[in-house]
Every structure is written in structure tokens, then in C-alpha cells.
Amino acid sequence: MRWVDVDLTHVREQRAYLVRITTRQALNRLRSLQRRKEAYVGQWLPEPLLTTPDVAEDVELAESVSMAMMLVLETLSPTERAVFVLREAFDFGYEEIAAAVDKTPAAVRQIAHRARKHVDARRPRQSVPRSAASAAVESFLRAVETGDPQALLDVLAPDVVLIGDGGGVKQAALRPIGGAEKVARFLLGGIGKTKLPLTLAPTVVNGSPALIAYLDGELDGIMAVRIDGDRVSGLYYVRNPEKLSHVLSETPLTLR
């Protein structure tokens, strides 16, 4: 909308101008979200995005938009995140980034180096073939549906972590749950207490395997699944209704 009102006769480089106004809008949005998260009830997860299945075939793209990677980016400051994305995802030069974030090129170089080091230390390490990931999700789904504790333990990694986000609107674990036995008890116990019929179906969220949950036929939440090897190492369950608006239709993604 800002671009529509721009007098292009006063713009020397349209690309640079667009990068600048888009980056500044994104920074304003990130800072606003930071303030909201300080008063957020329970754990905060990024908004899940229902993506087309073919996204998973592009390993680099799938990793860059995965829920696990989004959580890593959330640990960066807004400026660090902007610099990292512009440099790593779009390969912008330091001078162009500097103009967008109101920093010197030298400062942007330092920020980019610091952000890259931070992300590299925390990013998911192992890419899993699509067939292996699908098999792991199917085993997980079957174990949950049948209520088989041992089958569930067999598919969960020993250090698996479950994070729930209800936003204070829907019930969710207020703290991360770690360890296969604790996660299994939480999952099977929670489903066992559900009085209404719960249905889980495989889907693709943020380029990675996920499950979409329906409670009595109504959308209840999205559980993004992180796979390492042949086991589930991360479960990210978003139940906050405000974050489920983009799981009703698929979104094609591309870095090209």
C-alpha cells in the first residue's frame, strides 16, 4: 500500500526502495510481536503455514521455513534477523542491507557474522529423506491412534521435546515437555481424557511433516513434527485459534 502512493519520479532505485520499506515494516512487526510475547500465556510458537507437499523435496527451502528453524530465528534480535534473512536467503550486499536497517556496512558485516554463528550453532543438523520422514510420522500417528505406549516410545527420540501453544485461549502445556516417557504420557493421557472424537491427519506445514487435528469435526490445531534419523525429535503443537488462519489453504513457496 505504501508503494502505491510513491511518486516514482523521485525514486532512483526501485528495488532498493522496496527492500528498505519492506524491511522496516518487518522490523516494526517483529518489535511489536516481541512486546506481545512478553505478556503471552504459556509457550509461544510461530504461526504454522500449510505448504504444498513439493516444498519438502527442496531440502534447502524446507529447512529454511521449518518450525524448528523459525524457532531458531526467534532467538535473534529483530535487526539480527533482518540482516540474516536479507544476506542468507536473498544474498543482498552489505551496503544494500545497511541502507535498509540504518546501519553502516561495517556494522552489518558484524551483525551478519554474529547472527550466522548463532544460527549455525542451533539449526537442525540432519536432513531426512521424504520417505523416511513420512514413515516416521505414520508410525507416530498409528501409535497415538491405537494408544500403544511401547510403539510410541519406539518412534520417539530419547530427548524428544514437545512444545504447545494455546495462547491462553486453549489448553496447552505451559512449559516444554522433554524426554520420550514424559511426552508419551502427555500425549496418550491427553487423548484418553478427550471426550469428543479427535481425528489426526498427515499434512505438510512449513515444508515439513505435520499432523492436523480435528476435534468433533472442527479444526483444533496443527502439530509440526521434527524428524531426526527415523525418530520424532520435536513436536510443536499450535492450538491458538489466532495462529491457524493459514492452515486452511496450501501456500506454494519458492526462493527462486
N, C-alpha and C positions, 0 to 999 in steps of 0.2 A: 504493500500500500504506500509505503514511503517512496518507492521507486516511481510509482505512477505520478506523483506530484513533483518529481525532479525536473528542472529545466536542463535538458541535456546539452544545451549550448554552453553551459558553464561547467560541464564535466569533461576533463581532459582524457581520463582513462575510465571507461565504464566498468570494466572488470574490477579494478582496484576500488572504485567507489562502492560497488555491490558487496565486495568482500568486507569492506570497512563497516557498512551499515548492518550487514547480516551478523558479523562478529559481535558488534556492540549490542545488538538486540539479544543475541545468545548470552552474552555476559550478564546483561540485566536480568535475563530469565534465570540463569544459574544462581545469581546472588539472591534473587527472590526465593528460589527453592531452598537455598541454604537457610534462610531465616525461617521458612516454614518447617523445615526438618528439625530445627531446634525445639519446636513445640509438638512434634509428631508423636503420636501414641504408638509405642512398640517399635519394631524394626521397619526400616524404610527400604523399599526395593524400587528400581527403575520401572517405568511403565512398560509392560510387555507389548511387543509388536508382532502380530501374526504375519509371518513371511511365507512366500511361496516355497515349496519343497526344494526347488532347484538351487536356492541360495546355499543350502548345505553342501552342494557339490563344489562351490568355490571356497576352499579351505580358508584362504586369507580373509575373505569377506565374512564368512561365517564366524570366524574367531573375533573379528573386529566389532561385530554387533552382538555377540553373545551376552547373556545376562551376567556371566562371570566377568567378562571384560568391562561391561558397563559399571559393575561394582568397583572394579579397579579404578576406572576413570573418576568415579565419585570421590575417591580419596585424594584427588588433585584439587588444588585451588582453582577457581574459575579461570584465572589468567593462564595458569599452567595447562589446564585442559584445552583452552582455546588454542594456545601455541602448539600443543602436542597434536591436536587434530589437524590444524592447518598445515603443519610440517609433515607429519607422518602419513596422514590419509590423502592429503591433496598436494603434497610436495611443493608448497609455496616457498618462495625465497624469504630469507630473514628480513630483508628490507620491506617487503610487502606485508609480512606479518607485523613488523614493528609499527607500520602506519595504521594497521587495523586495531592494535591493542594499546597504542600510545606509549610505546617503549622505544628505546634505542635498539638498533640491530645487535649491538654487543650484549645488551641485556636479554634480548630474545634468544640469542645463542645460549646463554647460560640457563635460561628458563627451559629451553628445549632439551638441553643436556640433562638437567635435573629431572624433568618430567619423564624422559625416556628411560633413565636409570631406575626411577621409581616404578614405572610400569613394567619394565623388563623383569624386575625382581618379583613381581606379583602376577604376571599374566599366566594364563593356562599354558602348560608346557607341552602337552601331548595331543596331537591331532588324531582323532579316531575315525576309521573308515565309516562311511554312512551305514553300511550293512551291519557292522559291529555295534554301532550306536543304537540302531533300530532293534537289534536282537536284545540288547541290554534293557531297553525301555519296555519291550514286550515281556521280558521275564519279570521286570519290576511290576508292571501292570497286572500280570497274572497272579503274582504273589499277593499283591494288595487285594485284588478282587476275591481270591479264594481264602484270604485270611490265614495264609500259611507262614508262620513265623520263621521257620528254618529256610524256606525258599526265599523269603525277603532278606534274611541275613546273608544268604549266599550271593545275592546280587548287589548288596550294599558294600561299599568300601569301608574298611575298619574306621577310617577317620571322616566318614561322610558327615556333612553339615546340612541341616535343614533350617531355612530362614523363612518365616511367614510374615506377611504384610497385610494386616486388616485395617490399618489406618484408624483404629478406634471405632470403626463402623461395624466390622465383622470380627468374630473371634479368631485370634491367631496367636501363635506363641510370641510372647513379649521379648524373648531372648533367643538367640541361635541355639539350636539343639545339636550337640555333637556326639559322634560315636554311633556305630551300627545298631547296638542294642537299644539305646535310648530313642533313636529315630524310628526303629521298627515298632517299639512300644507306643510311641506317639501316633504313628500312622494307623496301626491296627486298632489301638484304643479309641482314637477319634472317629474312625469309620464305624466301629462297632457301636458307638454311642449315638450315631446319626439315626434319627427316627424316620426321616424322609429318604426316599430312594436316591442314591448317589451313583452317577454314571461317569466313568472316566474314558476319554478317547484320545488316541495319539494325534499330535499335531506338530507344527514347526513354529517356534517362537524365537525371534531374534536370530534366525538362521540355525537354531539348534533344536534337538528333540524336546518335546514338551507334552504335557497332558492337559486337556481342557476338561474341567469338571462341571457337571450339571447336577444340581440338587432339585429333585422333583421337577425336572424338565427345564429349570431356569439356570442360566449361567451363574456359576458360583465362584469360579476362579481359574487361574492358569498356574500350572506348576512346571516351570522350566527345569530341565534335567541336565546336569553336567555329567559327562561320562569320561572316565579315565581308564584306559585299557578295556576291560569287559565289565566294569562295575560302575555303579552310580556313586559319584563322589560329592555331588551337590544337588540340593533340591531347593528351588526358590518359588514359594507359593504366594501368589498375589491374589488377595481376596477383596481388597479395597475397591468398591464399585467405581470410584472416580478414575481408576487406572485401567479399566477394562474396555474403554471405548474403542481401542484399536485392535481388538481381537475378534471383531465381528466380520471383517473382510480382510483378505490377504493383501499384502503390500509387496510388490516386486522391488528388489533393491539391486543396485549396481554401483560400483566405483568408477565405471567407465563412462 
